[in-house]
Amino acid sequence: MDRLIIKGGSKLKGTVEISGAKNAALPIMAASILAGGEHELDCVPHLRDVMTMGRLIANLGAGFHLEGNKAVLDCSAISNHEAPYELVSTMRASVLVLGPLVARLGKAKVSLPGGCAIGARPINLHLMGLEKMGASITLESGYVLARAKRLKGASIYFDIPTVTGTENIMMAATLAEGKTLIENAAREPEIVDLADALTEMGANIKGAGEGVIEIEGVRSLRPLRHRIIPDRIEAGTFMTIAGITGGDITLKNCRTDHLDAVINKLQDAGMIFSAVNGGVRVRGPERLAAVNTKTMPYPGFPTDMQAQFMAMMCIAHGTSVISEKIFENRFMHVAELRRMGADITIEGGTATIRGIRKLKAAPLMATDLRASASLIVAALAATGETTIKRIYHLDRGYERIEEKLGKIGAHVRREKE
């Protein structure tokens, strides 16, 4: 198991190339199941979750390999309909094969999903949607069993916006008979990227990125050639790194239009943004100002940026309040930030952060993907040398992060524990 050693205190400067979005790549990889032939995806990040999804699709009978940042999937021979516990338990996004398998093969056996322990994330809305489309659903020994000769279009209303639920039903609906309406659909950029990819395959989709998505089913789809959108959460993480270190970082391959809520809050904290060719320049102030925020579904402030933003607020001038409205167990990083001297109190889903001048290095333990990122953000501004253990979470969502940090002047090294 690896750990990161970080010596903080430097103002970081330079250029960072933002990788493709994991949360866009995974559903689009799953979408390849819908059509035979060879699919090519560019700008795919080299991450553990991507490799897990590749192994899962290969287990179904496909060919998969990653050439640099190009994923090639040959889905001509898919015949196996089972996604086993051994793969699904390590990554929640594995459930995204459920809709495509039922749509293409008429049956699926998918283990209930795993992933980061950040709270209950049931798949009941996925199953409700498939049932409305005519699938028979049973639960057996920790597996979802779904069957349908051919799915049929339906009107589906989600009580709460669900990203993976919207993606699963959208993929299933592309090969269903008739029209499917998804109401109260998730609106994230990754939903739009999936819809763009499916449209390139021959699907008929309207309204992606809005509250209602309409899909007119077709008989068959064709292979895909697609470039994955940039990772808005990686970009946002490096923005908080610029902020907490008083740095000056240029982010290349960055879609600022996907980060409006984050950028607005960072500007309120005193940060300066300016457009550059192919990206954005981000500068941090001498000292950040305290800012309140609450996480909301897109286009609100993303829950995946809450931990990194909190790390910034730990040394901001004044008191900030952060409300977590998406997941009920996403303050696990707070105990580790307190070990660095942060003054944080928690009451229910609300954290109150009283800014201090300096964080101090400490031995830390990462608990989930975004918590890992927040500890890096904090360590880069702390006095002394911080050790972060259990960084395997980090490798699920950040491509070559220590290499990217090194290029902008951070003192970071990876070691075996």
N, C-alpha and C positions, 0 to 999 in steps of 0.2 A: 504494500500500500504506500502511495506517495504522500508527501507533504510539501508545502511551500514555505520558504523562509523569505521574509520581506523586511528590508531595512527602510523605514519610512523617513519622511522629512524633506524629500526633494520636490521642487516644482517641476512637474513633468511637461516636456515640450517635444513636439514633433508631429509625425503623421501616422495615423492608424488606418489600415484598410479593413472595413467592416465585412464580415463573412456573410454568406447567404443565411437566410433565416431557417433555423431548425424547425420551427413550428409551421413553416410553409412547406419545407422539404418533405416532412414525414407524411402529411396527408396526400401530397402529390405522388409520392412513391406508392402509397396505398392505392391511389387512383389507377396506377398502371395495371393493376389486376383486372380492371374492367375491359381491357382490350389485348388481344394477342399481338405478337410482333415485338420489335425491339424499341424500347423507349430510351430517350437520352435527356438527362436533366443536367444543366450547367449551374455553376455557383452553389453546389451542394457542400455544406460544411463537413469536414472530416471529424465526426464526433461519435461517441459511443452509441448514442440513440440512433443515429443514422445507420451505423453498422448493425445494430439490433434489428431495425426495421428491414434492412437488406437480408439478414439471415432469416427473418420470419417469412419474407416473400419467397426466398429461395427454398425454404422448407415446404412451401406450397407447390413447388415444382418449377419455379422460374429460375432463370440465370441472373446473377447479380454480380457486378464488380464496380469498384470505384477507381477511376483513373484520375489522380489528382483531385480536382473538385468537380469532375464529371461522373455522374452515376449512370450506368447502363443496365437496364433491366429487360430481359427477354421473357415475356409472359405468355409465349405461345403454348407452352405445355402445362399450364397450371391445371392440376386435377385434384390435388389434396385440399380439403376444405377445413382442416383443423389447425388452429393457432395454439400451440401447446403452452402450458403453464410456465415452463422453463424460460421461455422468451417473453411472454406477455407480462409475467410478474415483475420484470425489471423496468418496464416502461409503459406508462398509461396509454400513450399514443398507439400502442399495438391494437387497441380496440377498433381503430380506424379500418382494419381489414374486414370488419363484420359486414358493413353495408356492401362493399364491392363483391365479397364472396357470395352473398345471398343473391345479388343482382346477376352475377355471371354464371355461377354454378347451381343456383337454386337451393343452396344449403351452406351452413357454416357452423363450426363448433369452435368457439373462441373462449379461452380462459378469461375469467374476470380480471381486470387490469390492476397493475401496480403503479410504481413511480414514486415521486417524492411524498413523504408523509406530512402533508401540509393541510390535512383536513379531509372530510368526507367529500368524495367526488363521484357519486353514484352514476350509473349509466341507464337509469330508469327511463330518461327522456329518449335515449337512443332506441330502447326496446319498444317504448310506446309508439314512436314514429314508424318503426318497421311493422308493428302489429297493425297499425292503421293502413299500411300499404299491403296488407294481406298475408304477412308472414306469421307462421305459428312459432311461438317462442316458449321454450322451456328452460329451466335451470336445473342442472344435474351435476353434482359433485364438483362445484366450483366452475362449471362451464356454462356458457350460453349456447343453446342449440336453436338455430333458426332455420326454417324451411319455407320455401315458396316456389311454385312452378314458375310463375313470373309475377313480380311485384306489380301492383296497380297504383296509379296516381291517387293521392289523397290530400286533404287539407289537414295540416299538422300545426298545432299551436304549442309553443314551448312556454311553460309557466315562467321560466327564467331563461335569458339568453345562454346558450351553451355552445361553446366553440366546437368541440369535438362532436357534439350531437348534431349541430348544423352541418358539419362536414360529412358525417356518416350518412345522414339522410339525403343530402345533396348528391353524393356519389351514387347511392342506391337508386335515387330517382331518375338518374340519367338513362337507365335501361328499363325503367318501369313502363307499363302500358298506360298512356294518358298523362294528364297534367298533375303535378304536385305543387302545393303551396306550403311554404314554411313561414309561419308567422311568428313574430318576436324572435327572428333569427339573429344570431351573433353577427356583428358588423366589422370584425377585425380585418386588417389588411391581408392576413393570411387566408381568410375566407375568400376575399376577392382574387387572390393569386390562384387558389384552387379552382375557382370558377373560370378564370382565364385559361388555366391548363385544360380543364374539362371541355371548354368551348373549342380549344385547339384540337381536341380529340373528336369533335363533331357533336358535342352535347348542345342542347338548346336551353340556355339559362339567362334569366333576366332578374335584375334587382340585387345582385350580390353587393354587399356593403351597405344595404338598406335594411329596414325592418322586415320586409316581406320579399322572399325569394321565390320565383316561379320557374319550374323546370318542366319542360315538355319532353317526355321520354322518347328515345329513339331505339331502333332495333340493334344497332351495333356501333361501336366506336373504333377509332383508328389509333395507331401508335403516336406517341407524344414526343415533341422536341420543345423544351421549355427552359427558361432561365429563372431561377428562384430569386425572389425579392431579397433585398438586404435585411439583416437581422436588426429590427428596431430596438430590441432589448439589449443587445450587445452595444449598439450605438448609445443608447441611454446610459448604460453602465459606464462607458468611457466619458460621457458628459459629466457624470457625477465625480469621476476621477479627476477631471480637469477642475471641477469646482472645489473639491476638498483639498487639493494640493496647490490651489492658486495657479494652476498650470495654463498652458496655451497649446491646445491639441487640435489638429485638423483631422476630421473624419472623412475619409474617402469612401465612395460607394454607400452613401448614407441618404435615406429618404426622410428628410425633415417633416414632410407632410404626414408621415405616419406617427409623428411624435409631438404633435401640437400641445397636448395637455402637459407632457413632461417639460417641454421647452418653456411654456408659460410659467410653470412653477420655478424652474431654474432661473429664469429672468427675474422673477420676483425676489429670488434669493441673491441677486446681484450679478449674475453671470451674463456675459456678453456673447452674442451669436452673430456671425457674419457669413454670408454665402461666399463660397469659393467654387472654382470650376470642379464639378463632380462631387461636391460635398459641402461641408460646413466647418468653419473655424470656431472653436469654443474656448473662451477665456474665463478663468475664475477670478473673483475679487480678492483683495487682501484678507477680508474676512466675510464669510457668508452671513446673510440675514436670515433669521428664523422665518419659516413659512409653514402654514397649515395646509394639509391636503387629505383627501380621502380617496381610496381606490374605488373605481367604478368600471363597469363593462365599457369597451371601446365605443365612442371616442373619449371616454373619461381617462383618468390617471390609472395606468395599468398596475394590477397587483404584482406583476413580475418586476416592477421597479420600486416597490414600497421599501424593501430592505436596503437597497442601495441609497435611496433618498434619505432614509432614516440615519444611515451612517454619516452622510453629509451634515444633517441637522445636529449631530452630536457636538460639533464644534462651531455651530452658527451662533451669532449674537442674538440672545433672547430665547424665548420659549416657543416651541412648535408643537402642534398636535396632529397626529396621523391616525386616521380612522381606517381600519381594514374592513371593507364591506363585502369581500368576495369569499375568502376562506377563513374558517374559524380558528385555524391553528398555524397562523403564519407570522408569529412573533418569536419563533424559536431562536432567532439570531440575537434577541435582546439580552439574554443571559451572557452571551459571549461579548457583546459590546460593553456591558457593565464591567466585565473583567478588565477592560481597557480604560475604565474610569468614567464611562458615559453615565449621565444622570437621567435615567429613563424609568418612568412608572407606567404600569399597565393596569387598565381597568376595563374588563371585557374586551371589546374589539377596538379600544382606543389606547394609543401610546402618547404620553406627554414627555417631551424631550427638552430638558433645560441645558442649553448650550454651555460647554466649557471651552477653555482656551486650547487645551492639548489633550489628545488621547495618548495613552502609554502602551507600549508593546506588551504582549502577554501571550502565553500558549493558548491556542484556540482550537475549537472543534467544529467543523462544518456539519450542518444538520440536513440541508437540502440545497438544491441548485442555486437559487437566488440568495439564500443566506450565505453560501460560500462566496458569492460575488460581493456581498455587503462587507464581509470580513476583509476581503482584499482592499476594497475602497477605504475602509477604516485604517488598515495597516499601512497603507501608502502615506497617510498623514500622521501616523503615530511616531513618537520619539522612541528610538530603540529598534530591536529586531523581533518581529512577530513570527511565530510558527503556527501554521494552519494545518491541522491534520484532517484526514478523511476527505481529501479533495477529489475523490472519484466522482462525487456529485458534480463538481465543476466541469469535468471532462464530458459530461452529458450535454452541456449547453454552450461552452465557450471554446472556440478553436484556437489552439496555440496561444493561450492568453499570456503565459510568461514570456514568450517570444515577442509578442506585440508590446507588452509593457517594457521589456528591455530596450526596444527601439525608441521609446520616448523618454528614456533616462531612469527608469525604475530599477532598483536593486532587488531582483527577484531571482530565486533559484529553486529548482525542484529537486527533492531528495527522496530516496527510499527510506521509509521508517525502519 
